[in-house]
Amino acid sequence: MGSMWTLTLDTATPYLALGLFRGEEGVGRVVRLGRRHEEVLFGLLDEVLAEVGAEREAIGALVLGTGPGSYTGLRIALAAGLGIAFAQGARVHGVSSLLAAAWPFLAEGGPPLTPLFTARNRLYYGATYAKREGRPVEITPPGSSRRRSFPTKASSWTHPLTPGPFTSSFPSPRKGRNPFTSSRRPPPGGGEPGRGSSEGALGRGPPGAFPP
């Protein structure tokens, strides 16, 4: 089993994120495709497999993004991933696409981060995470909130896995108020955010650090 690879796959946003990992080894791609995930996914998978010198039979586990995100986009990764898992007898795990976006930027013992995905009707989907003892800790569960619920000085970002100048701090929270927990939580998969954009923000600050 030590020679088996883990395939990560997320198509919840206009980006296709795909990676192969084994121990400390890893290679991945993040490509903005809009609505063309299904046209590119398997070709990109074969390209990454060739880069590490492996065949599909070497995939022993899959980690699939579960949203929030486009309903149509989510189904592409889930259907493709489950098909690969069935063919290869591989294990399947699901992970929040919000957590996947935040994870590269979480520092051990560092401040919590809140990734945001834009959606229709001026909504944002978000959650707050921290990293403790090498594992993610969910501080604020995934949920949706109106744009006016967030600070105006959050750092803009347009790429789910590329570090940027995420230095803006959120203001101090008001006791008992959190836009995610006070709003209606999205259905499984996060509903249907707009496919035209995945721009949002990644803020540093304490949990619930959003003004009313």
N, C-alpha and C positions, 0 to 999 in steps of 0.2 A: 504493500500500500504506500510505501514511501515514495514510489515513483509516480504516483497518481497526481494529477493536476486538479485544481479547483477553478471552475469557470464562473466568473461574475458577469452579470448581464442586467442592464437597466435601460428600458425604453419609455419611461414614464413621461419624459419631457421631450422637447425637440432634439435633444442630444441622444445619441446611441453611445452608451458606456459599456465597454467590454474588456475583461481582463482575464489573464491566466496566472495562477499563483501556485507555488509549491515551496513550502518552507520559506526561506528568505528570497527565493527567486520570484520574479514577477514581471509581466509585461502587459500593457494595456493600451487601449485607444479610446478617445472621446471625440466624437464627430458630430457636428451639428447637421441634422438631416431634415428637419421639419417633419414631414409626413412620410418619409422614404425609408424608414427603419427596415421594413421587410425586404426591400430591394437590396440592401447592403449587408444585412446581419451575417448571413452564412459565408459570404465572400470575405468579410472582415475576420470572422472566426477562423477560416482556413488560413488567412494571411498570418494571424497571430500564432496559430499552431505551427505553421512552417517556420516562424521565427524562432520558436523554442525547440524545433525538431521533434514534434510530437504528433500523434494521430488522435482522432476523436476518441478512440478506444482508451486513451490515457486519461480521460476526464472521469474522475472518481466522485466529484461532488459539484453541485451548482449552488450559487447564491444569487437569487433573483430579486430585483427591486419590486416592491409591492406598492409603490406610490407614496403619497398622493400624486396624481398625474392624470394624463389623458386616458380615458377608458379604452379607446382604441389602441393607444400606444402601449398601455399595460398588457393588453392581451397578446401583443406580439412577443414580448420577452417571456411571458408565462407559457404561451403555447410552444414557442421554440425551445425553451428550457426544459419543459416537461417532456417534449418529444425526444430531446437528446438524452435526458435522464432515463427514460423508458428504454431507449435503444441500447444504452451503455450500462444499465443497471446502477446508475449513479444516485447518490443521496441528493436531496433537494432541501434548501433552506431559503426562507424569505427574510428580507430586511427592508426597513423603511427607506425609501429613496431620500428622505430628508436626512436620516442618519448617515447614509452613504455620502451625501454631499458635505456634511459637516466633519466626518471622521478624519480626513487628511489634515484638518486644521486644529483638531483638539489636542491640547498639550496635557500631559500627565500632571494632575493637580492644578491645572490652569483654570481660567475662567470659563464658565459655560458659554456655548455658542448657540445662536438661533438661526438656522437656515430658513429662508423664505422662498416659496415658489409662487409666482403670480398665477392668478386664475381669472376667470371671467367675472363680470359684475363687480369689478374693483375689490375682489377678495384676494387675500393671501393665505396660503397654507404654510404652517410652520410648527416647529417644536423646539425645545431647548434641551441640549445635551452637554454632558461633561465627561471627562475621561478620568477614571479612578482605577488604580491597580491594573492598568492595561485593558480595561473593559469600558464600554459605553454605559453611562448612567442617564436615564431619561428623567429630566427634571420637570419639564412641562410636556404633557402628551400632545401628539399631533392634533391639530384643530385648525379652524379657519377664522379669519377676522377681517374686518374692513380696513382699508388703507389708512383711514384717519386714526386708527388705534395705534399706529406705530410712529416712532420718532422720525423727524425729518432729516436727521443726520446719519442715517445708516449708510454704510458703504455700498456702492453699486457693484454688481458683479454680473458677468455674462457667461461664465464658464463653470460647470459644476465641480471640476477637479483641479483647477489651476489656482495656486495661491495668488492673492492680490492684496491691496492695501486695506485690509479689514481692521482698521484701527479706531473707528468711531465707537464711543461708549454710549450705551443707552442711559437715560436719566434714571434716578432712583425710583423704585416701584412704589406704588401706593398700596397700602395694606388692603388685602382682600380683593384686589382687582387684577385680573389677568384676562386679556382679550381672548386667548385660546380656550381657557376653561370656562369662560362665561358665554362663549359662542356655541352655536350648534356644531357638533363634530361632524366631519365629512363622512359619507358612507365608505365602506371598504373600497380601497383603491382611490379614494379621494375625489370622486366625482369626475368632472370634465373640465379641468383648467384649459385655458386657451392654448391651442397648439402653436400659435405663431410666436410665442416668446416664453423663455424660461428665466428671464431676468428677475432678479429679486435682490435680497440683501443678506449678508451674513454679519450679525452683530455680536459684539462682546459685551457681556454684562451679567448681572445677577438674574436668576430666574424671575420671570414676571416683570421685567424692567421695561414696561411699556406704559405710557401715559393713557388715561381714559380719554 
